[in-house]
Amino acid sequence: MQRTSAANAWLVIPKPNAQARARLFCFPYAGGGAFEYRAWSPHVPHDLELCAAQLPGRETRLKEAPFTRLLDLTKTLAEVIAPYLDKPFAFFGHSLGAFIGFELARQLRWQNLPQPAHLFVSGSRAPQLPNPEKPMCHLPDHEFVDEIVRRYDSIPQEAREHAELMAMALPALRADFTMNETYEHAEEPPLSCPITCFGGVDDHSAPREHLEAWRAQTRSEFTLRTFPGGHFFIKPERAALAQIIAKAFEHTRHGKD
C-alpha cells in the first residue's frame, strides 16, 4: 500500500483561517486519529489555527499502511508540515503523540527549520526514561487488547465485542505500540522552547515523577499541570486543556515579540 504525502491527507484543519496568527499542531495517542481534536476546535481562539495530524492506518486513511518506526514517521511529518511553518506554531501530543511532537521538534532542528514556540506533552513518561512495561506489540490479538485495557482503561466493552470494528482498529493500534516499544531515545541538547506537561492524577502509566522528568528536555521554562482522572483525562478536560494551551502559547509568543 502506498502512503500519500499530500498535506491535505496528513492534516485536518477544522476551521481553516488564512488570517490566523499562529498554528497548533496536535498529534494522536496510540490508535487515535484527528477526530479527537475536532472537538477542541470550539475552545481554541479564532486566531489560532488548529491542525490535527491524521496518520496512516486510521479514520480517513484506514487503507494505508501505518508506520511502525517513530523516526520514520517524524521525518515524513517534517516534510508535510514544512510549508505550514511560516507562522509561530506549537505542538501538542498525548501519550504516543507526546513522543511524536518531541521527536518532530528535534527533526526540525536537525533540518534547520523553524522550531515550535512551545511544546505541550500529555500522559507520557519523559523520553529519556526506559519503558517500565513489558513489550506487548507481539501478543496475540485478545491478549494485546486485554493488556491495553489493563494499562490504560481504554477500549469500551461494546467495542471489544464488535469483531468487525476491532479488526479495523487493531492494525493501527499494534503499529503504534510497535513505534512506542521500539523507540530508542538518543541524547541531544535540550530543546530551546518551553515545555508544558499535563497528566492525570490517577494515570498509573505516567506517574508524576515520569512527567516531571520532561524538565530535562528544555533549556527554557517547564510547567507541570495535573487533572483528575486516568490516562484519558484529556477527553473530559478538553475545553480546559485547549484554553490553557492557547493562553500559554500566547504568553510564549508575546514573550518572543
HELIX and SHEET records of a PDB file:
HELIX    1   1 ALA A    7  TRP A   10  1                                   4    
HELIX    2   2 PHE A   35  ARG A   38  1                                   4    
HELIX    3   3 SER A   41  HIS A   43  5                                   3    
HELIX    4   4 GLU A   59  ARG A   61  5                                   3    
HELIX    5   5 LEU A   70  ILE A   81  1                                  12    
HELIX    6   6 ALA A   82  TYR A   84  5                                   3    
HELIX    7   7 LEU A   96  TRP A  110  1                                  15    
HELIX    8   8 ASP A  141  TYR A  152  1                                  12    
HELIX    9   9 GLN A  157  ARG A  160  1                                   4    
HELIX   10  10 ALA A  163  THR A  182  1                                  20    
HELIX   11  11 ARG A  208  GLU A  212  1                                   5    
HELIX   12  12 ALA A  213  GLN A  217  5                                   5    
HELIX   13  13 ARG A  238  LYS A  256  1                                  19    
SHEET    1   A 7 LEU A  11  VAL A  12  0                                        
SHEET    2   A 7 LEU A  48  ALA A  53 -1                                        
SHEET    3   A 7 ALA A  22  PHE A  27  1                                        
SHEET    4   A 7 PHE A  89  HIS A  94  1                                        
SHEET    5   A 7 HIS A 118  SER A 122  1                                        
SHEET    6   A 7 ILE A 195  GLY A 200  1                                        
SHEET    7   A 7 PHE A 222  PHE A 227  1                                        
END                                                                             
